Structures are given as C-alpha cells and as structure tokens.
Amino acid sequence: MKKTATLLGLLSIAQFVSSQCVVTNISGDYTQSTDIILSGVINVSGNYLLPAGVTITVSPYATDSCGSLTIHAKKIEIIGNINGDYAGYTGGDGGAGATSVTSITGHTASLTSCTDKDSPGQITVGGGQAGQGGNGPGGGSGGGNGTNGSGSKQECKGTGDDGGLVGGSGGAGAGAGGSYGGLGSNGLLGGNGAATATISGFSFSSAYTPMAGNGGMGGSVGLAYGTANNTDIDLGSGGGGAGGGGRSYYAGEAGLKGGNGGG
C-alpha cells in the first residue's frame, strides 16, 4: 500500500497497534530523509514530513509482531511513499504431503517391492493433508484433506505375473486468500488421484479394485473488515496454507505457506 497525504494529528498504517510495537518520541519537527524499514509508534512534538522520493517500508508482522506504523504529530505531510505490502498477519502453514501406506492384508511393503510374491494383497495410500488457516480476523481457511487411494499389489508368479495397480490418493485443497477491505478468493479443489494405467505383455491383478482418491475441498475466505482507503488502516489477514500433495509410488510434496496480509 502507498500513501500520499497531508494530515493533521495522526497517520496510522494499521489501526491495530500491538503491544510489541516500539514507541519512539521525537522532540520538535522531524523529516524522514532516507528510505527506511520501520514499524511502531512515532510521537513527534512538532511537524512530520516524508518528502518526495523517500519510501518507508513497514516491517512485516512476522518479523517484529507489530507490522504497523502509527505517527502522531501536529501536522503530518506525506509526499513520499509508505509501503505496507506483506506487512500484515502471517499466512497459514502448508499441509503435509501424503506419506502413509497401509494394508488390510499386511502388504504395506509391496507398494515398492515384490514381497509375498505369489499372493494377492491390498494396499492403501493416504491423502494429502490440508494447510493451516491464515492469521488475523479475516484469515483464509485451509482446505480439506485429500482422500485415500487403494488397489492390488503385484503378484510375482513364476510365469504370467500380474502387475499391481494402486490408485493414487487425492491432494488436499488449496487455502483461501485472506480478506481485508474486500474479500479474498476461495481456494480451489485439490487434484484427484488416478486409478488407470496401460501395460504391455501382462495384466493387472484383479484381487482388489483400484480406487483413486479425491482432492480435498478448497478453503473458504474470512470475513471482510476495516477500510482500504482511510488514514487508519488495519493489518490485512493472511491466506490459508496450500494443501499437501497425494501419494502414489512416491510420497506427496508438502504445500507452501500462505501469503501474508498487507499492512
């Protein structure tokens, strides 16, 4: 966010002021003459000036548990820029990628190797895990977990081997965007697993029907709050974390952290 304004008394980039925000008292007039990364409360007994060509970047909430800048002065003149991008509440952590392998017939090792070679067996792979919700009053929620995939292990016979076919599990849904003066966006559905394959020279075991997992539901946006264009601006809320990927032969990858809200 960038601001250009002439004000009397108060400028608050984030109306909410954390107890972690440092208070600085300045006697007389003050001009911020160089670019700076800054947060906290500045009390100026005289006039405050941010001249043209100078930028204040508000340090992120994740860095100092403040994420806001409040200036008190007799007169405040903002000609330069105040940039609060990504200074708001933190996004949620990403979900774990799918790793679990289970079997109702005791053949978990058969997903990746030929064990109990002549016997049929069942294998289930777990779904990707949802990310965490974003922080702040309008934080986007994480999505839903992906569902399991399952199928048959390979049957390693002396002749006429049957291949294994285990449906991939679903990935978790995407986290939703955080809200502030307007609403963020809902997260998208996670990807579905697959349960079909093509081979040549042998057939798949039919002992257990391959079943693909479904992707999880996308996250929901939080409530809008605050204002986007007054002189007092709250911290923006973080987005929900991305969902973890489903697994097949290989484990799924973890989802990424949701984005921070604006300052």
VOPA-417984 format. One record per residue: x, y negated, z of N, C-alpha, C, CB in turn. Coordinates in steps of 0.05 Angstrom, whole numbers. Each point is the difference from the previous one (the first is absolute). Glycine has a CB too. Example, Ala and Ser with C-alpha at 12.3 -4.5 7.8 and 13.67 -1.06 7.14 Angstrom:
<recs>
n.X,n.Y,n.Z,ca.X,ca.Y,ca.Z,c.X,c.Y,c.Z,cb.X,cb.Y,cb.Z
264,114,156,-18,-24,0,18,-24,0,-38,23,25
31,-44,-39,16,-24,1,-15,-22,14,24,13,-43
</recs>
This chain:
<recs>
n.X,n.Y,n.Z,ca.X,ca.Y,ca.Z,c.X,c.Y,c.Z,cb.X,cb.Y,cb.Z
17,24,0,-17,-24,0,18,-25,0,-37,25,24
29,-45,-40,15,-25,-1,-18,-23,7,31,19,-34
-21,-39,49,-17,-22,8,14,-26,-6,-20,27,37
4,-47,-47,9,-27,-3,-21,-18,12,27,10,-42
-20,-26,63,-20,-15,14,12,-22,17,-29,41,1
12,-61,5,6,-20,20,-21,2,22,22,-31,-35
-13,36,59,-19,6,22,6,-16,24,-5,45,-17
-15,-48,34,4,-12,26,-3,21,22,-17,-45,-18
38,49,33,-2,15,25,8,29,-1,-36,-29,9
25,46,-27,4,29,2,1,13,-27,-22,-1,44
42,18,-48,1,18,-23,4,28,11,18,-36,-32
-36,54,26,4,28,10,-2,19,-23,-20,-13,44
42,26,-50,1,22,-19,-3,26,16,29,-26,-34
-54,34,37,-9,22,18,-10,-13,25,33,33,-18
-60,-34,20,-13,-12,22,5,15,26,-35,-17,-31
37,43,29,7,17,23,30,-4,6,-36,34,-11
42,-40,36,28,-4,9,6,22,20,-1,-50,-9
20,67,2,8,22,18,16,-10,23,-1,32,-39
0,-17,62,17,-7,23,30,4,-7,-38,13,31
43,0,-53,28,5,-8,11,-24,-16,-9,49,-1
-7,-68,-7,9,-23,-15,16,-19,17,-40,4,-30
64,-11,19,18,-18,15,-10,-29,-3,39,32,-8
-38,-47,30,-8,-28,1,25,-18,-1,-43,11,26
44,-30,-45,22,-19,-2,-10,-28,3,25,32,-30
-14,-47,48,-8,-28,5,21,-19,-11,-25,14,42
17,-33,-59,18,-19,-13,-9,-29,7,9,33,-38
10,-48,47,-6,-28,8,4,-19,-24,15,10,47
-34,-28,-52,2,-19,-22,-10,12,-26,38,-21,23
-31,7,-46,-8,10,-26,18,23,-8,-17,-46,-13
7,63,-5,16,23,-10,-5,5,-29,0,20,46
21,-16,-62,-2,8,-28,14,26,-3,-1,-48,-15
-14,68,3,12,26,-6,14,-3,-28,-35,26,27
61,-29,-27,14,-9,-24,11,23,-17,12,-41,24
-12,66,-13,11,23,-15,-20,23,1,47,-15,11
-45,33,-30,-16,24,0,6,16,26,-1,2,-51
-20,11,61,3,14,26,-21,22,2,19,-41,22
-12,63,-8,-19,21,7,-7,-6,29,19,35,-32
-45,-38,38,-8,-11,25,-28,11,9,27,-42,-10
-30,44,36,-27,5,11,-1,-12,28,-5,43,-27
-18,-43,39,-3,-11,27,-16,-25,1,43,21,11
-40,-36,11,-14,-24,5,20,-23,3,-38,24,23
35,-45,-39,18,-23,1,-16,-25,9,28,19,-38
-20,-30,60,-12,-24,11,18,-24,-5,-24,28,36
15,-47,-52,16,-23,-7,-14,-24,12,17,21,-43
-2,-37,59,-12,-23,13,-6,-23,-20,23,13,42
-8,-13,-64,-5,-21,-20,-13,12,-25,39,-25,17
-29,17,-40,-10,10,-26,16,23,-11,-17,-46,-10
4,63,-5,13,24,-12,-2,-2,-30,-10,28,40
33,-23,-54,1,-1,-30,13,25,-11,2,-51,2
-16,63,-21,12,21,-17,2,-11,-28,-18,38,29
42,-47,-38,2,-15,-25,-2,18,-24,28,-33,23
-31,21,-47,-1,14,-25,25,17,-4,-29,-36,-19
26,60,8,22,17,-6,10,17,22,12,-33,-32
-24,31,56,8,16,23,-23,20,6,29,-39,19
-21,63,-13,-19,22,5,4,12,27,-3,9,-48
-19,-7,64,0,16,24,-12,27,-6,-3,-42,30
17,63,-25,-10,27,-3,-7,11,28,27,8,-43
-52,-2,47,-9,9,26,10,29,4,-41,-30,-1
56,34,23,12,27,4,-23,20,7,43,-20,17
-41,44,-27,-22,20,3,-6,7,28,13,17,-44
-38,-10,49,-9,10,26,15,25,7,-46,-19,-8
53,35,-12,14,25,6,28,-5,11,-25,21,-37
36,-45,31,27,-7,9,1,-11,28,11,-9,-47
-30,-8,54,1,-14,26,-26,0,16,34,-28,-20
-54,44,11,-25,2,14,-14,-27,2,17,39,26
-10,-58,-43,-13,-26,-1,-14,-4,-27,35,-19,32
-19,17,-53,-12,-2,-27,-15,-25,-6,-2,48,1
5,-69,16,-15,-24,-3,17,-25,4,-41,24,14
32,-46,-24,14,-26,4,-21,-21,7,37,13,-32
-33,-25,56,-18,-22,9,16,-24,6,-32,33,19
25,-56,-31,14,-25,4,-18,-21,12,30,11,-39
-22,-23,61,-14,-22,13,17,-25,-3,-23,32,34
11,-53,-44,14,-26,-3,-21,-22,-2,40,22,-22
-30,-47,25,-19,-23,-4,-10,-1,-29,25,-26,36
-6,30,-54,-7,1,-28,16,22,-13,-11,-49,-1
-2,66,-16,14,22,-13,-3,-5,-30,-9,32,38
32,-33,-52,0,-4,-29,14,24,-13,0,-51,5
-15,67,-20,10,24,-13,0,-6,-30,-17,31,37
41,-36,-48,3,-4,-28,13,25,-13,4,-50,7
14,62,8,12,25,-9,-19,24,4,45,-18,12
-34,42,-11,-17,24,1,4,15,26,4,3,-50
-26,9,59,0,19,21,-10,27,-11,-8,-36,36
25,56,-36,-6,26,-12,-4,21,22,27,-13,-41
-52,22,43,-6,20,20,-6,27,-11,-18,-35,27
27,40,-52,-4,26,-13,11,23,17,1,-22,-45
-17,43,49,8,24,15,7,-5,29,16,18,-43
-23,-41,54,7,-6,27,-21,10,20,25,-40,-16
-47,50,6,-22,8,18,3,27,13,-29,-28,-29
6,39,38,0,25,14,11,22,-18,-39,-15,27
52,35,-15,13,21,-15,-19,20,-11,39,-6,29
-31,18,-52,-15,21,-12,3,27,16,5,-23,-45
-24,41,40,1,26,13,22,18,-11,-49,-5,10
58,24,6,20,19,-10,-12,19,-20,23,-3,44
-7,12,-63,-9,19,-20,-5,27,12,25,-25,-34
-42,41,21,-6,27,9,22,20,-7,-48,-11,-4
49,32,19,19,21,-4,-7,17,-25,10,2,50
10,6,-65,-4,18,-22,-7,28,10,31,-27,-28
-46,42,12,-9,26,8,24,20,2,-45,-9,-21
47,24,42,22,19,3,-10,28,8,29,-38,13
-53,40,-1,-8,25,12,-7,22,-20,-18,-27,38
26,51,-31,-7,24,-15,-10,21,19,36,-10,-35
-60,20,31,-11,21,17,-10,23,-17,-13,-35,35
6,57,-22,-10,23,-15,-16,17,19,40,-1,-30
-64,9,21,-17,17,16,9,29,-1,-39,-30,-9
58,36,-10,11,27,-3,29,2,9,-31,7,-38
41,-29,50,27,0,10,22,-3,-21,-17,28,36
11,-42,-57,19,-2,-23,8,-29,-5,-21,41,-20
26,-56,42,9,-28,-5,26,-2,-16,-23,-12,43
41,31,-39,26,-1,-14,-3,5,-30,22,15,42
-44,-3,-50,-4,8,-28,-6,-24,-18,-16,44,16
13,-68,-5,-4,-23,-17,25,-5,-17,-32,-20,33
55,25,-21,26,-7,-13,18,24,-5,-4,-44,21
-4,68,-12,16,24,-5,-17,25,-2,37,-21,26
-26,42,-36,-15,25,-5,3,18,25,7,-4,-50
-27,3,67,0,16,24,-23,19,0,22,-37,26
-19,60,-12,-21,21,0,-9,4,-29,-15,-12,47
34,20,-64,-2,-5,-29,-24,13,-13,48,-3,1
-57,27,8,-21,13,-15,-28,-6,11,32,36,-9
-34,-52,30,-26,-5,13,-12,-27,-8,15,29,38
-41,-30,-42,-13,-26,-4,1,-16,26,-30,19,-36
28,-45,34,0,-17,23,-11,-28,-6,39,25,18
-48,-38,3,-12,-27,-3,18,-21,12,-46,21,2
46,-45,-15,17,-22,10,-17,-26,-1,42,22,-17
-39,-38,38,-14,-26,1,21,-22,4,-42,21,19
40,-42,-34,18,-23,4,-16,-24,10,31,17,-37
-20,-32,56,-14,-22,12,-1,-25,-17,13,19,44
-32,-36,-38,-4,-25,-15,17,-23,11,-46,15,-11
49,-36,-5,15,-24,9,-15,-14,22,19,-5,-45
-4,-8,62,-11,-13,24,-4,-30,-5,22,33,29
-44,-44,-18,-8,-28,-4,20,-18,14,-48,13,-4
51,-37,-8,16,-21,13,-15,-13,23,23,-8,-43
-9,-8,58,-12,-15,23,-13,-26,-10,34,20,31
-53,-30,-16,-13,-25,-6,19,-23,4,-44,19,13
39,-41,-29,16,-24,4,-8,-15,25,4,-4,-49
15,-12,59,-5,-15,25,-13,-27,-5,40,23,19
-53,-33,2,-14,-25,-3,-30,4,-1,39,-19,-23
-55,-3,28,-29,2,1,-13,9,-26,1,-35,35
13,31,-58,-12,9,-25,17,21,-14,-20,-44,-5
35,60,21,18,20,-11,-15,21,-17,30,-7,39
-18,14,-62,-12,21,-16,5,27,13,7,-27,-41
-26,45,39,3,26,12,16,19,-18,-44,-6,24
55,27,-11,12,21,-16,-21,16,-14,39,2,31
-31,14,-51,-19,17,-14,-6,26,15,16,-19,-42
-28,38,29,-5,26,11,21,20,-8,-49,-10,0
51,31,16,19,22,-6,-8,15,-26,10,4,49
10,6,-63,-6,18,-22,-7,28,11,31,-25,-29
-46,41,14,-8,26,9,19,22,-10,-48,-16,1
46,39,11,19,22,-6,-4,12,-28,1,10,48
20,1,-58,-1,17,-24,7,29,8,12,-39,-30
-21,58,14,6,28,8,-1,18,-25,-20,-8,45
29,33,-41,0,19,-22,15,25,7,-4,-37,-32
13,52,12,13,26,3,30,-3,-2,-40,23,-18
55,-6,33,28,2,-4,6,18,-23,8,-7,49
17,8,-58,8,18,-21,1,28,10,26,-37,-22
-31,56,4,3,29,6,23,10,-18,-50,6,12
72,0,0,24,7,-14,2,30,-4,24,-41,18
-38,52,-37,-1,29,-4,24,9,-16,-51,-1,2
54,28,-4,21,10,-17,-4,-7,-29,6,37,33
-31,-35,-42,-8,-8,-27,-26,-15,1,24,40,-21
-29,-57,2,-26,-14,-1,-3,-19,24,-19,38,-24
39,-54,31,-2,-19,22,-23,-19,-4,50,4,7
-63,-11,15,-20,-21,0,12,-25,13,-38,34,2
36,-57,-16,10,-25,12,-19,-11,21,23,-9,-43
-11,-7,60,-16,-14,20,-10,-26,-11,26,22,37
-50,-30,-27,-11,-26,-8,-14,-12,24,-6,15,-49
18,-35,60,-10,-14,24,-7,-29,-8,28,29,31
-54,-36,-28,-8,-27,-6,14,-21,17,-45,19,-14
53,-41,1,12,-22,15,-19,-14,18,32,-6,-37
-23,-4,59,-17,-15,18,-4,-29,-9,15,29,38
-35,-42,-27,-5,-28,-8,17,-20,15,-46,14,-10
52,-36,-3,14,-22,13,-20,-16,17,34,-1,-37
-24,-12,57,-17,-18,17,-7,-25,-16,22,18,42
-44,-30,-34,-9,-24,-13,17,-24,6,-46,18,2
45,-38,-20,16,-24,4,-12,-18,22,13,2,-48
4,-16,62,-9,-20,20,-12,-24,-14,35,16,32
-54,-29,-18,-13,-24,-10,17,-25,6,-45,22,6
40,-42,-22,14,-26,4,-11,-14,24,8,-3,-48
9,-13,61,-9,-16,23,-16,-25,-9,40,16,25
-57,-26,-8,-17,-23,-5,10,-25,14,-39,31,-7
29,-54,-2,4,-25,15,-24,-18,-7,51,4,0
-46,-26,-15,-22,-17,-8,-19,14,-20,29,-39,8
-18,58,-23,-15,17,-18,6,29,6,0,-35,-36
-15,52,24,3,29,5,23,12,-16,-49,3,9
62,16,2,20,16,-15,-15,20,-18,34,-4,37
-20,23,-48,-12,20,-18,0,27,14,16,-25,-40
-37,41,35,-1,27,10,22,17,-13,-50,-5,8
59,25,7,20,18,-11,-12,20,-20,26,-5,43
-10,15,-60,-9,20,-20,2,28,11,15,-31,-37
-30,49,24,1,28,7,27,12,-4,-48,4,-11
56,15,29,24,15,-5,-3,18,-23,11,-3,48
11,12,-59,0,18,-23,-8,29,8,35,-28,-22
-50,42,4,-7,27,5,24,19,-7,-49,-11,-9
49,34,21,19,21,-8,-10,14,-25,14,6,47
3,11,-58,-7,16,-24,0,30,7,19,-36,-30
-36,51,17,-2,29,5,0,16,-26,-24,-9,43
35,-2,-64,2,15,-25,29,0,-10,-48,-13,-11
55,33,-4,27,2,-12,-1,18,-24,21,-8,45
-2,6,-62,3,17,-23,26,15,1,-28,-32,-27
28,58,23,24,16,0,0,19,-24,3,-3,50
19,15,-56,3,18,-23,14,26,9,1,-39,-32
-13,61,25,13,26,6,-10,14,25,39,-18,-22
-54,5,39,-12,13,23,-24,-16,9,45,20,14
-60,-9,5,-24,-13,9,3,-9,29,-27,27,-32
8,-43,41,0,-9,28,-16,20,17,3,-48,-15
5,50,40,-14,17,19,-29,-11,4,44,12,23
-63,6,-22,-28,-8,4,-10,6,28,-8,8,-49
27,-2,67,-8,8,27,-15,-23,14,39,31,3
-30,-55,-6,-13,-24,13,-2,-22,-21,19,12,46
-43,-22,-49,-5,-21,-20,15,-25,7,-45,19,-9
60,-30,-11,14,-25,5,-19,-24,4,39,17,-26
-35,-33,46,-17,-22,6,17,-25,4,-35,30,22
29,-51,-38,15,-25,3,-12,-18,22,12,3,-49
5,-17,62,-9,-19,21,-10,-26,-13,32,20,33
-48,-34,-19,-10,-26,-9,15,-23,14,-45,20,-8
48,-42,-7,12,-24,11,-18,-13,21,24,-7,-42
-11,-5,62,-15,-13,21,-13,-26,-9,31,20,32
-51,-29,-17,-14,-25,-6,19,-24,5,-44,21,13
40,-42,-29,15,-24,4,-8,-15,25,6,-3,-50
12,-13,60,-6,-16,24,-20,-22,-5,46,11,16
-57,-22,5,-20,-22,-2,12,-26,10,-37,33,7
29,-55,-20,10,-26,8,-11,-8,27,4,-13,-49
11,-4,63,-9,-12,25,-17,-24,-5,41,17,23
-52,-28,-2,-17,-24,-2,16,-25,-7,-31,21,33
19,-38,-49,13,-26,-6,-3,-18,25,-10,5,-50
29,-22,54,0,-19,23,17,-24,-7,-7,38,33
4,-59,-18,17,-23,-3,-6,-16,-26,35,24,25
-17,-42,-31,-4,-17,-24,26,-1,-15,-34,-28,24
32,26,-50,24,0,-17,10,-27,-8,-16,42,-17
2,-64,25,8,-26,-11,-1,-23,20,-16,16,-43
12,-11,69,2,-22,19,28,-2,11,-48,8,12
52,-27,6,27,-4,11,7,20,21,-4,-49,-10
-15,64,20,5,21,19,-6,27,-13,-10,-30,40
30,46,-43,-3,25,-16,9,23,17,7,-25,-43
-24,45,46,7,24,16,20,18,-15,-45,-3,22
57,21,-7,16,21,-12,-18,18,-17,33,-2,38
-23,9,-62,-14,19,-17,4,28,11,5,-29,-40
-24,47,35,2,27,10,15,19,-19,-43,-8,25
54,29,-14,16,19,-16,-18,20,-14,38,-6,31
-27,17,-53,-13,21,-15,5,27,13,3,-28,-42
-21,47,36,3,27,10,23,14,-15,-49,2,11
62,17,3,22,14,-12,-9,19,-22,24,-3,44
-7,8,-63,-6,19,-21,-1,28,10,22,-30,-33
-39,46,21,-3,28,8,23,17,-10,-49,-6,-1
55,28,16,20,18,-8,-9,18,-23,18,-1,47
1,11,-62,-6,18,-23,-6,28,9,29,-28,-28
-46,42,12,-5,28,5,24,17,-8,-49,-8,-8
47,34,14,22,18,-6,-9,22,-18,22,-11,43
-2,23,-57,-4,25,-15,24,17,8,-26,-22,-39
43,28,19,25,14,7,18,-17,18,-2,25,-44
3,-51,37,16,-19,15,-18,-16,19,33,-3,-38
-21,-7,60,-15,-17,19,-7,-27,-13,24,23,38
-45,-35,-28,-8,-26,-10,18,-22,11,-47,16,-4
47,-39,-9,16,-23,9,-17,-17,19,27,1,-43
-14,-14,61,-14,-18,19,-9,-25,-14,28,18,38
-50,-30,-29,-10,-25,-10,16,-23,10,-46,19,-3
45,-41,-11,15,-24,8,-17,-17,20,24,0,-45
-10,-17,59,-12,-18,19,-18,-21,-14,39,7,31
-62,-14,-19,-17,-20,-11,14,-28,1,-40,27,14
31,-45,-31,11,-27,-1,-8,-17,23,1,4,-49
17,-23,56,-7,-19,21,-19,-21,-10,45,8,21
-61,-19,-2,-17,-22,-7,16,-26,-3,-38,23,24
26,-43,-35,12,-26,-3,-1,-16,26,-11,0,-48
29,-19,50,0,-18,24,-19,-23,-4,47,13,10
</recs>
